[in-house]
Amino acid sequence: MFQAIFSNLPALLFTLALAATLLGLLVWAMAAQGAASKRTARYLWGAALGLALLGLLRLIAAP
């Protein structure tokens, strides 16, 4: 089961990056109301950028 998931690692990394981006957007909207920190949203967006770049590098390096 896990082999099937990890066999397409770039797609998994892009999906996780999208999820982190959307979560960061939600946290940013909560921060606008004073219920969360904008720093947390920036960390999530940084993680999303890292995951997307890692996925892109894996996609390029794939045979």
All heavy atoms as TSV, in Angstrom:
chain	resi	resn	atom	element	x	y	z
A	1	MET	N	N	0.811	-1.182	0.000
A	1	MET	CA	C	0.000	0.000	0.000
A	1	MET	C	C	0.865	1.260	0.000
A	1	MET	O	O	0.634	2.168	-0.774
A	1	MET	CB	C	-0.918	-0.019	1.220
A	1	MET	CG	C	-1.794	1.198	1.324
A	1	MET	SD	S	-2.887	1.020	2.720
A	1	MET	CE	C	-2.893	2.671	3.297
A	2	PHE	N	N	1.856	1.305	0.901
A	2	PHE	CA	C	2.702	2.490	0.969
A	2	PHE	C	C	3.587	2.629	-0.272
A	2	PHE	O	O	3.914	3.733	-0.668
A	2	PHE	CB	C	3.578	2.459	2.225
A	2	PHE	CG	C	2.791	2.691	3.477
A	2	PHE	CD1	C	2.636	1.687	4.411
A	2	PHE	CD2	C	2.192	3.914	3.713
A	2	PHE	CE1	C	1.909	1.905	5.554
A	2	PHE	CE2	C	1.464	4.142	4.858
A	2	PHE	CZ	C	1.320	3.135	5.787
A	3	GLN	N	N	3.937	1.506	-0.867
A	3	GLN	CA	C	4.756	1.567	-2.070
A	3	GLN	C	C	3.980	2.239	-3.211
A	3	GLN	O	O	4.552	3.000	-3.985
A	3	GLN	CB	C	5.195	0.171	-2.491
A	3	GLN	CG	C	6.152	0.187	-3.655
A	3	GLN	CD	C	6.650	-1.207	-3.987
A	3	GLN	OE1	O	6.253	-2.180	-3.379
A	3	GLN	NE2	N	7.521	-1.295	-4.971
A	4	ALA	N	N	2.701	1.980	-3.280
A	4	ALA	CA	C	1.880	2.615	-4.317
A	4	ALA	C	C	1.778	4.118	-4.079
A	4	ALA	O	O	1.768	4.908	-5.025
A	4	ALA	CB	C	0.494	1.993	-4.338
A	5	ILE	N	N	1.712	4.515	-2.811
A	5	ILE	CA	C	1.617	5.941	-2.499
A	5	ILE	C	C	2.924	6.644	-2.810
A	5	ILE	O	O	2.951	7.709	-3.426
A	5	ILE	CB	C	1.228	6.133	-1.022
A	5	ILE	CG1	C	-0.188	5.627	-0.781
A	5	ILE	CG2	C	1.340	7.591	-0.618
A	5	ILE	CD1	C	-0.585	5.566	0.670
A	6	PHE	N	N	4.033	6.059	-2.366
A	6	PHE	CA	C	5.324	6.710	-2.528
A	6	PHE	C	C	5.940	6.514	-3.910
A	6	PHE	O	O	6.984	7.087	-4.212
A	6	PHE	CB	C	6.300	6.240	-1.453
A	6	PHE	CG	C	5.930	6.737	-0.088
A	6	PHE	CD1	C	5.577	5.857	0.912
A	6	PHE	CD2	C	5.919	8.089	0.186
A	6	PHE	CE1	C	5.232	6.312	2.167
A	6	PHE	CE2	C	5.572	8.564	1.433
A	6	PHE	CZ	C	5.224	7.673	2.429
A	7	SER	N	N	5.323	5.708	-4.753
A	7	SER	CA	C	5.856	5.524	-6.101
A	7	SER	C	C	5.678	6.791	-6.934
A	7	SER	O	O	6.417	7.022	-7.882
A	7	SER	CB	C	5.186	4.337	-6.794
A	7	SER	OG	O	3.821	4.627	-7.033
A	8	ASN	N	N	4.706	7.607	-6.584
A	8	ASN	CA	C	4.480	8.862	-7.288
A	8	ASN	C	C	4.729	10.012	-6.317
A	8	ASN	O	O	3.837	10.798	-6.001
A	8	ASN	CB	C	3.052	8.900	-7.843
A	8	ASN	CG	C	2.908	9.929	-8.923
A	8	ASN	OD1	O	3.865	10.608	-9.279
A	8	ASN	ND2	N	1.709	10.056	-9.445
A	9	LEU	N	N	5.953	10.103	-5.827
A	9	LEU	CA	C	6.323	11.059	-4.792
A	9	LEU	C	C	6.144	12.519	-5.206
A	9	LEU	O	O	5.675	13.319	-4.391
A	9	LEU	CB	C	7.763	10.805	-4.330
A	9	LEU	CG	C	8.194	11.533	-3.074
A	9	LEU	CD1	C	7.309	11.187	-1.899
A	9	LEU	CD2	C	9.640	11.228	-2.764
A	10	PRO	N	N	6.474	12.940	-6.427
A	10	PRO	CA	C	6.262	14.344	-6.782
A	10	PRO	C	C	4.811	14.785	-6.653
A	10	PRO	O	O	4.525	15.871	-6.147
A	10	PRO	CB	C	6.741	14.435	-8.230
A	10	PRO	CG	C	7.737	13.348	-8.371
A	10	PRO	CD	C	7.213	12.246	-7.498
A	11	ALA	N	N	3.882	13.941	-7.059
A	11	ALA	CA	C	2.463	14.293	-6.937
A	11	ALA	C	C	2.056	14.399	-5.470
A	11	ALA	O	O	1.289	15.287	-5.088
A	11	ALA	CB	C	1.599	13.263	-7.649
A	12	LEU	N	N	2.583	13.520	-4.633
A	12	LEU	CA	C	2.299	13.571	-3.199
A	12	LEU	C	C	2.842	14.860	-2.588
A	12	LEU	O	O	2.155	15.516	-1.797
A	12	LEU	CB	C	2.904	12.355	-2.503
A	12	LEU	CG	C	2.774	12.308	-0.984
A	12	LEU	CD1	C	1.309	12.192	-0.586
A	12	LEU	CD2	C	3.582	11.162	-0.419
A	13	LEU	N	N	4.044	15.250	-2.969
A	13	LEU	CA	C	4.638	16.473	-2.429
A	13	LEU	C	C	3.866	17.705	-2.880
A	13	LEU	O	O	3.653	18.634	-2.091
A	13	LEU	CB	C	6.104	16.569	-2.841
A	13	LEU	CG	C	7.033	15.549	-2.183
A	13	LEU	CD1	C	8.422	15.628	-2.802
A	13	LEU	CD2	C	7.095	15.753	-0.688
A	14	PHE	N	N	3.418	17.730	-4.134
A	14	PHE	CA	C	2.622	18.857	-4.614
A	14	PHE	C	C	1.277	18.921	-3.889
A	14	PHE	O	O	0.780	20.002	-3.573
A	14	PHE	CB	C	2.403	18.776	-6.119
A	14	PHE	CG	C	3.594	19.206	-6.920
A	14	PHE	CD1	C	4.133	18.367	-7.879
A	14	PHE	CD2	C	4.181	20.434	-6.726
A	14	PHE	CE1	C	5.235	18.749	-8.619
A	14	PHE	CE2	C	5.285	20.833	-7.456
A	14	PHE	CZ	C	5.809	19.991	-8.402
A	15	THR	N	N	0.681	17.764	-3.608
A	15	THR	CA	C	-0.584	17.738	-2.880
A	15	THR	C	C	-0.397	18.252	-1.456
A	15	THR	O	O	-1.222	19.022	-0.951
A	15	THR	CB	C	-1.154	16.310	-2.864
A	15	THR	OG1	O	-1.298	15.857	-4.210
A	15	THR	CG2	C	-2.488	16.254	-2.158
A	16	LEU	N	N	0.671	17.837	-0.799
A	16	LEU	CA	C	0.958	18.333	0.544
A	16	LEU	C	C	1.254	19.833	0.528
A	16	LEU	O	O	0.875	20.554	1.455
A	16	LEU	CB	C	2.128	17.562	1.149
A	16	LEU	CG	C	1.845	16.094	1.491
A	16	LEU	CD1	C	3.120	15.406	1.957
A	16	LEU	CD2	C	0.753	15.973	2.526
A	17	ALA	N	N	1.917	20.303	-0.517
A	17	ALA	CA	C	2.191	21.733	-0.645
A	17	ALA	C	C	0.894	22.517	-0.808
A	17	ALA	O	O	0.718	23.585	-0.206
A	17	ALA	CB	C	3.121	21.992	-1.830
A	18	LEU	N	N	-0.034	21.992	-1.584
A	18	LEU	CA	C	-1.326	22.645	-1.752
A	18	LEU	C	C	-2.087	22.685	-0.432
A	18	LEU	O	O	-2.688	23.705	-0.072
A	18	LEU	CB	C	-2.145	21.929	-2.823
A	18	LEU	CG	C	-3.542	22.487	-3.088
A	18	LEU	CD1	C	-3.458	23.921	-3.604
A	18	LEU	CD2	C	-4.280	21.609	-4.076
A	19	ALA	N	N	-2.050	21.590	0.305
A	19	ALA	CA	C	-2.730	21.544	1.596
A	19	ALA	C	C	-2.119	22.549	2.570
A	19	ALA	O	O	-2.849	23.244	3.293
A	19	ALA	CB	C	-2.663	20.137	2.174
A	20	ALA	N	N	-0.792	22.652	2.602
A	20	ALA	CA	C	-0.138	23.614	3.490
A	20	ALA	C	C	-0.458	25.048	3.089
A	20	ALA	O	O	-0.632	25.916	3.945
A	20	ALA	CB	C	1.376	23.381	3.484
A	21	THR	N	N	-0.558	25.295	1.794
A	21	THR	CA	C	-0.918	26.628	1.319
A	21	THR	C	C	-2.329	27.009	1.742
A	21	THR	O	O	-2.571	28.115	2.233
A	21	THR	CB	C	-0.807	26.698	-0.217
A	21	THR	OG1	O	0.526	26.372	-0.599
A	21	THR	CG2	C	-1.150	28.068	-0.731
A	22	LEU	N	N	-3.262	26.087	1.574
A	22	LEU	CA	C	-4.645	26.364	1.961
A	22	LEU	C	C	-4.781	26.524	3.472
A	22	LEU	O	O	-5.524	27.386	3.950
A	22	LEU	CB	C	-5.562	25.253	1.448
A	22	LEU	CG	C	-5.717	25.189	-0.064
A	22	LEU	CD1	C	-6.558	23.981	-0.469
A	22	LEU	CD2	C	-6.322	26.467	-0.598
A	23	LEU	N	N	-4.050	25.723	4.233
A	23	LEU	CA	C	-4.064	25.878	5.683
A	23	LEU	C	C	-3.461	27.214	6.091
A	23	LEU	O	O	-3.958	27.884	6.996
A	23	LEU	CB	C	-3.311	24.717	6.333
A	23	LEU	CG	C	-3.363	24.642	7.848
A	23	LEU	CD1	C	-4.796	24.499	8.328
A	23	LEU	CD2	C	-2.518	23.488	8.335
A	24	GLY	N	N	-2.403	27.628	5.403
A	24	GLY	CA	C	-1.810	28.935	5.665
A	24	GLY	C	C	-2.773	30.063	5.364
A	24	GLY	O	O	-2.837	31.060	6.091
A	25	LEU	N	N	-3.564	29.907	4.308
A	25	LEU	CA	C	-4.571	30.913	3.975
A	25	LEU	C	C	-5.648	30.986	5.052
A	25	LEU	O	O	-6.081	32.074	5.440
A	25	LEU	CB	C	-5.196	30.591	2.617
A	25	LEU	CG	C	-6.211	31.590	2.078
A	25	LEU	CD1	C	-5.560	32.956	1.876
A	25	LEU	CD2	C	-6.794	31.088	0.776
A	26	LEU	N	N	-6.052	29.840	5.570
A	26	LEU	CA	C	-7.033	29.810	6.643
A	26	LEU	C	C	-6.487	30.479	7.909
A	26	LEU	O	O	-7.183	31.264	8.558
A	26	LEU	CB	C	-7.449	28.364	6.935
A	26	LEU	CG	C	-8.421	28.156	8.084
A	26	LEU	CD1	C	-9.769	28.778	7.747
A	26	LEU	CD2	C	-8.572	26.681	8.384
A	27	VAL	N	N	-5.243	30.175	8.254
A	27	VAL	CA	C	-4.624	30.787	9.434
A	27	VAL	C	C	-4.471	32.285	9.232
A	27	VAL	O	O	-4.686	33.079	10.156
A	27	VAL	CB	C	-3.263	30.118	9.746
A	27	VAL	CG1	C	-2.509	30.875	10.814
A	27	VAL	CG2	C	-3.476	28.676	10.176
A	28	TRP	N	N	-4.146	32.708	8.019
A	28	TRP	CA	C	-4.001	34.145	7.748
A	28	TRP	C	C	-5.343	34.861	7.902
A	28	TRP	O	O	-5.402	35.964	8.436
A	28	TRP	CB	C	-3.443	34.334	6.339
A	28	TRP	CG	C	-3.246	35.760	5.960
A	28	TRP	CD1	C	-2.260	36.596	6.385
A	28	TRP	CD2	C	-4.063	36.527	5.077
A	28	TRP	NE1	N	-2.407	37.830	5.808
A	28	TRP	CE2	C	-3.514	37.818	5.000
A	28	TRP	CE3	C	-5.207	36.242	4.330
A	28	TRP	CZ2	C	-4.067	38.814	4.225
A	28	TRP	CZ3	C	-5.755	37.231	3.559
A	28	TRP	CH2	C	-5.182	38.504	3.512
A	29	ALA	N	N	-6.423	34.208	7.438
A	29	ALA	CA	C	-7.754	34.795	7.602
A	29	ALA	C	C	-8.131	34.877	9.084
A	29	ALA	O	O	-8.735	35.854	9.525
A	29	ALA	CB	C	-8.785	33.974	6.840
A	30	MET	N	N	-7.737	33.869	9.855
A	30	MET	CA	C	-7.988	33.913	11.293
A	30	MET	C	C	-7.146	34.991	11.961
A	30	MET	O	O	-7.583	35.627	12.917
A	30	MET	CB	C	-7.713	32.550	11.915
A	30	MET	CG	C	-8.727	31.495	11.535
A	30	MET	SD	S	-8.299	29.851	12.138
A	30	MET	CE	C	-8.281	30.118	13.892
A	31	ALA	N	N	-5.948	35.216	11.456
A	31	ALA	CA	C	-5.079	36.251	12.013
A	31	ALA	C	C	-5.653	37.635	11.752
A	31	ALA	O	O	-5.459	38.554	12.552
A	31	ALA	CB	C	-3.678	36.134	11.421
A	32	ALA	N	N	-6.350	37.790	10.645
A	32	ALA	CA	C	-6.977	39.079	10.348
A	32	ALA	C	C	-8.059	39.415	11.373
A	32	ALA	O	O	-8.352	40.586	11.600
A	32	ALA	CB	C	-7.572	39.056	8.943
A	33	GLN	N	N	-8.605	38.386	12.005
A	33	GLN	CA	C	-9.620	38.593	13.030
A	33	GLN	C	C	-9.019	38.583	14.429
A	33	GLN	O	O	-9.742	38.696	15.414
A	33	GLN	CB	C	-10.698	37.516	12.933
A	33	GLN	CG	C	-11.430	37.551	11.618
A	33	GLN	CD	C	-12.435	36.415	11.497
A	33	GLN	OE1	O	-12.539	35.568	12.356
A	33	GLN	NE2	N	-13.180	36.426	10.399
A	34	GLY	N	N	-7.719	38.401	14.515
A	34	GLY	CA	C	-7.035	38.405	15.800
A	34	GLY	C	C	-7.033	37.067	16.519
A	34	GLY	O	O	-6.673	37.001	17.689
A	35	ALA	N	N	-7.407	35.989	15.847
A	35	ALA	CA	C	-7.501	34.682	16.488
A	35	ALA	C	C	-6.262	33.821	16.267
A	35	ALA	O	O	-6.180	32.731	16.817
A	35	ALA	CB	C	-8.728	33.944	15.986
A	36	ALA	N	N	-5.317	34.281	15.472
A	36	ALA	CA	C	-4.115	33.490	15.194
A	36	ALA	C	C	-2.974	34.444	14.862
A	36	ALA	O	O	-3.168	35.651	14.723
A	36	ALA	CB	C	-4.362	32.533	14.030
A	37	SER	N	N	-1.789	33.869	14.722
A	37	SER	CA	C	-0.603	34.665	14.410
A	37	SER	C	C	-0.297	34.585	12.914
A	37	SER	O	O	-0.343	33.501	12.316
A	37	SER	CB	C	0.592	34.132	15.206
A	37	SER	OG	O	1.775	34.739	14.776
A	38	LYS	N	N	0.028	35.726	12.322
A	38	LYS	CA	C	0.407	35.729	10.905
A	38	LYS	C	C	1.733	35.004	10.694
A	38	LYS	O	O	2.004	34.510	9.608
A	38	LYS	CB	C	0.500	37.159	10.378
A	38	LYS	CG	C	-0.845	37.787	10.144
A	38	LYS	CD	C	-0.725	39.105	9.440
A	38	LYS	CE	C	-2.107	39.713	9.225
A	38	LYS	NZ	N	-2.041	40.983	8.537
A	39	ARG	N	N	2.538	34.931	11.725
A	39	ARG	CA	C	3.811	34.218	11.633
A	39	ARG	C	C	3.581	32.741	11.319
A	39	ARG	O	O	4.305	32.141	10.530
A	39	ARG	CB	C	4.587	34.371	12.933
A	39	ARG	CG	C	5.934	33.694	12.902
A	39	ARG	CD	C	6.683	33.887	14.186
A	39	ARG	NE	N	7.000	35.302	14.339
A	39	ARG	CZ	C	7.315	35.857	15.489
A	39	ARG	NH1	N	7.319	35.141	16.591
A	39	ARG	NH2	N	7.614	37.127	15.552
A	40	THR	N	N	2.545	32.162	11.914
A	40	THR	CA	C	2.217	30.765	11.643
A	40	THR	C	C	1.838	30.572	10.178
A	40	THR	O	O	2.244	29.590	9.549
A	40	THR	CB	C	1.063	30.310	12.552
A	40	THR	OG1	O	1.400	30.567	13.912
A	40	THR	CG2	C	0.765	28.843	12.375
A	41	ALA	N	N	1.084	31.500	9.639
A	41	ALA	CA	C	0.716	31.417	8.220
A	41	ALA	C	C	1.958	31.497	7.344
A	41	ALA	O	O	2.077	30.770	6.360
A	41	ALA	CB	C	-0.260	32.531	7.866
A	42	ARG	N	N	2.883	32.365	7.707
A	42	ARG	CA	C	4.117	32.483	6.915
A	42	ARG	C	C	4.941	31.205	6.990
A	42	ARG	O	O	5.551	30.790	6.001
A	42	ARG	CB	C	4.920	33.678	7.402
A	42	ARG	CG	C	4.269	34.986	7.040
A	42	ARG	CD	C	5.142	36.175	7.406
A	42	ARG	NE	N	4.410	37.414	7.186
A	42	ARG	CZ	C	4.138	38.282	8.146
A	42	ARG	NH1	N	4.555	38.068	9.377
A	42	ARG	NH2	N	3.478	39.378	7.869
A	43	TYR	N	N	4.984	30.569	8.165
A	43	TYR	CA	C	5.690	29.290	8.281
A	43	TYR	C	C	5.051	28.218	7.411
A	43	TYR	O	O	5.743	27.430	6.764
A	43	TYR	CB	C	5.721	28.812	9.731
A	43	TYR	CG	C	6.652	29.575	10.629
A	43	TYR	CD1	C	6.359	29.741	11.973
A	43	TYR	CD2	C	7.829	30.140	10.156
A	43	TYR	CE1	C	7.211	30.439	12.810
A	43	TYR	CE2	C	8.680	30.847	10.975
A	43	TYR	CZ	C	8.370	30.997	12.313
A	43	TYR	OH	O	9.205	31.682	13.131
A	44	LEU	N	N	3.725	28.189	7.385
A	44	LEU	CA	C	3.030	27.216	6.544
A	44	LEU	C	C	3.302	27.474	5.073
A	44	LEU	O	O	3.492	26.537	4.294
A	44	LEU	CB	C	1.533	27.251	6.829
A	44	LEU	CG	C	1.099	26.608	8.146
A	44	LEU	CD1	C	-0.335	26.959	8.465
A	44	LEU	CD2	C	1.278	25.110	8.072
A	45	TRP	N	N	3.310	28.743	4.673
A	45	TRP	CA	C	3.610	29.059	3.274
A	45	TRP	C	C	5.055	28.715	2.930
A	45	TRP	O	O	5.349	28.282	1.818
A	45	TRP	CB	C	3.320	30.524	2.984
A	45	TRP	CG	C	1.856	30.825	2.960
A	45	TRP	CD1	C	0.849	29.959	2.637
A	45	TRP	CD2	C	1.237	32.067	3.268
A	45	TRP	NE1	N	-0.360	30.603	2.740
A	45	TRP	CE2	C	-0.153	31.884	3.123
A	45	TRP	CE3	C	1.721	33.305	3.649
A	45	TRP	CZ2	C	-1.053	32.910	3.344
A	45	TRP	CZ3	C	0.805	34.321	3.870
A	45	TRP	CH2	C	-0.555	34.130	3.723
A	46	GLY	N	N	5.959	28.890	3.869
A	46	GLY	CA	C	7.351	28.494	3.648
A	46	GLY	C	C	7.470	26.985	3.482
A	46	GLY	O	O	8.201	26.499	2.616
A	47	ALA	N	N	6.752	26.240	4.327
A	47	ALA	CA	C	6.755	24.785	4.198
A	47	ALA	C	C	6.152	24.358	2.860
A	47	ALA	O	O	6.649	23.429	2.209
A	47	ALA	CB	C	5.977	24.153	5.347
A	48	ALA	N	N	5.106	25.039	2.443
A	48	ALA	CA	C	4.485	24.729	1.156
A	48	ALA	C	C	5.447	24.985	0.003
A	48	ALA	O	O	5.542	24.190	-0.932
A	48	ALA	CB	C	3.211	25.543	0.968
A	49	LEU	N	N	6.164	26.086	0.087
A	49	LEU	CA	C	7.146	26.389	-0.956
A	49	LEU	C	C	8.242	25.330	-0.988
A	49	LEU	O	O	8.638	24.863	-2.060
A	49	LEU	CB	C	7.743	27.778	-0.724
A	49	LEU	CG	C	8.777	28.248	-1.727
A	49	LEU	CD1	C	8.161	28.367	-3.112
A	49	LEU	CD2	C	9.373	29.571	-1.294
A	50	GLY	N	N	8.709	24.933	0.178
A	50	GLY	CA	C	9.733	23.884	0.249
A	50	GLY	C	C	9.244	22.566	-0.327
A	50	GLY	O	O	9.965	21.894	-1.070
A	51	LEU	N	N	8.019	22.177	0.015
A	51	LEU	CA	C	7.466	20.931	-0.520
A	51	LEU	C	C	7.288	20.998	-2.029
A	51	LEU	O	O	7.564	20.022	-2.740
A	51	LEU	CB	C	6.125	20.629	0.148
A	51	LEU	CG	C	6.168	20.136	1.587
A	51	LEU	CD1	C	4.785	20.147	2.189
A	51	LEU	CD2	C	6.778	18.752	1.650
A	52	ALA	N	N	6.833	22.136	-2.518
A	52	ALA	CA	C	6.646	22.282	-3.967
A	52	ALA	C	C	7.981	22.219	-4.701
A	52	ALA	O	O	8.093	21.574	-5.744
A	52	ALA	CB	C	5.933	23.587	-4.277
A	53	LEU	N	N	8.999	22.872	-4.147
A	53	LEU	CA	C	10.321	22.822	-4.782
A	53	LEU	C	C	10.906	21.417	-4.742
A	53	LEU	O	O	11.506	20.963	-5.717
A	53	LEU	CB	C	11.259	23.806	-4.110
A	53	LEU	CG	C	10.995	25.289	-4.396
A	53	LEU	CD1	C	11.924	26.162	-3.571
A	53	LEU	CD2	C	11.148	25.581	-5.865
A	54	LEU	N	N	10.733	20.736	-3.614
A	54	LEU	CA	C	11.215	19.361	-3.509
A	54	LEU	C	C	10.495	18.457	-4.511
A	54	LEU	O	O	11.118	17.611	-5.165
A	54	LEU	CB	C	11.027	18.847	-2.081
A	54	LEU	CG	C	11.612	17.487	-1.765
A	54	LEU	CD1	C	13.122	17.491	-1.970
A	54	LEU	CD2	C	11.276	17.107	-0.350
A	55	GLY	N	N	9.194	18.644	-4.651
A	55	GLY	CA	C	8.439	17.868	-5.632
A	55	GLY	C	C	8.884	18.154	-7.052
A	55	GLY	O	O	8.986	17.268	-7.885
A	56	LEU	N	N	9.173	19.426	-7.335
A	56	LEU	CA	C	9.641	19.792	-8.667
A	56	LEU	C	C	11.015	19.200	-8.953
A	56	LEU	O	O	11.250	18.673	-10.048
A	56	LEU	CB	C	9.699	21.325	-8.783
A	56	LEU	CG	C	10.041	21.893	-10.154
A	56	LEU	CD1	C	8.986	21.469	-11.171
A	56	LEU	CD2	C	10.132	23.384	-10.079
A	57	LEU	N	N	11.892	19.220	-7.970
A	57	LEU	CA	C	13.208	18.626	-8.148
A	57	LEU	C	C	13.113	17.117	-8.349
A	57	LEU	O	O	13.828	16.540	-9.163
A	57	LEU	CB	C	14.103	18.948	-6.965
A	57	LEU	CG	C	14.550	20.400	-6.855
A	57	LEU	CD1	C	15.321	20.631	-5.554
A	57	LEU	CD2	C	15.395	20.800	-8.046
A	58	ARG	N	N	12.219	16.476	-7.590
A	58	ARG	CA	C	12.023	15.028	-7.771
A	58	ARG	C	C	11.458	14.717	-9.148
A	58	ARG	O	O	11.794	13.712	-9.749
A	58	ARG	CB	C	11.076	14.499	-6.706
A	58	ARG	CG	C	11.628	14.457	-5.339
A	58	ARG	CD	C	12.536	13.273	-5.192
A	58	ARG	NE	N	12.820	13.090	-3.783
A	58	ARG	CZ	C	13.286	11.969	-3.305
A	58	ARG	NH1	N	13.503	10.955	-4.089
A	58	ARG	NH2	N	13.550	11.877	-2.046
A	59	LEU	N	N	10.577	15.576	-9.625
A	59	LEU	CA	C	9.974	15.382	-10.950
A	59	LEU	C	C	11.022	15.513	-12.048
A	59	LEU	O	O	11.040	14.753	-13.005
A	59	LEU	CB	C	8.841	16.370	-11.151
A	59	LEU	CG	C	7.978	16.221	-12.388
A	59	LEU	CD1	C	7.227	14.900	-12.328
A	59	LEU	CD2	C	6.996	17.348	-12.494
A	60	ILE	N	N	11.902	16.500	-11.889
A	60	ILE	CA	C	12.952	16.717	-12.885
A	60	ILE	C	C	13.970	15.585	-12.855
A	60	ILE	O	O	14.445	15.129	-13.895
A	60	ILE	CB	C	13.625	18.082	-12.667
A	60	ILE	CG1	C	12.638	19.198	-12.995
A	60	ILE	CG2	C	14.893	18.208	-13.501
A	60	ILE	CD1	C	13.141	20.586	-12.619
A	61	ALA	N	N	14.299	15.121	-11.645
A	61	ALA	CA	C	15.336	14.083	-11.494
A	61	ALA	C	C	14.812	12.689	-11.805
A	61	ALA	O	O	15.605	11.759	-11.930
A	61	ALA	CB	C	15.892	14.125	-10.080
A	62	ALA	N	N	13.507	12.522	-11.921
A	62	ALA	CA	C	12.927	11.188	-12.178
A	62	ALA	C	C	13.333	10.715	-13.573
A	62	ALA	O	O	13.323	11.491	-14.528
A	62	ALA	CB	C	11.418	11.228	-12.054
A	63	PRO	N	N	13.657	9.441	-13.669
A	63	PRO	CA	C	14.064	8.918	-14.999
A	63	PRO	C	C	12.910	8.783	-15.947
A	63	PRO	O	O	11.801	8.660	-15.648
A	63	PRO	CB	C	14.644	7.550	-14.679
A	63	PRO	CG	C	14.152	7.184	-13.321
A	63	PRO	CD	C	13.770	8.456	-12.648
